[in-house]
């Protein structure tokens, strides 16, 4: 995890391996929890996704500090959008559980 956050992994491994596949894996865990009747897996999955995407975003920022590329910039904006969407969903889910 330290290599991910500090940008020591390659851009494809950071974006596709951790960002894309990690997001799908955490989403699948959340869906499996809902299917099994554990509704609390949904907020947990969104919190974990938010933390993962923040780590991926940090890694991409460190990668882009060494060399700015078009694919790196695209990956940055995609993951930044995911971080914003994840934070929004965590807030919306928290409001639902508070009410």
PyMOL commands that set and color helices and strands:
alter all, ss='L'
color gray80, all
select helices_A, chain A and resi 2-5+11-35+40-66+70-98
alter helices_A, ss='H'
color red, helices_A
deselect
rebuild
show_as cartoon
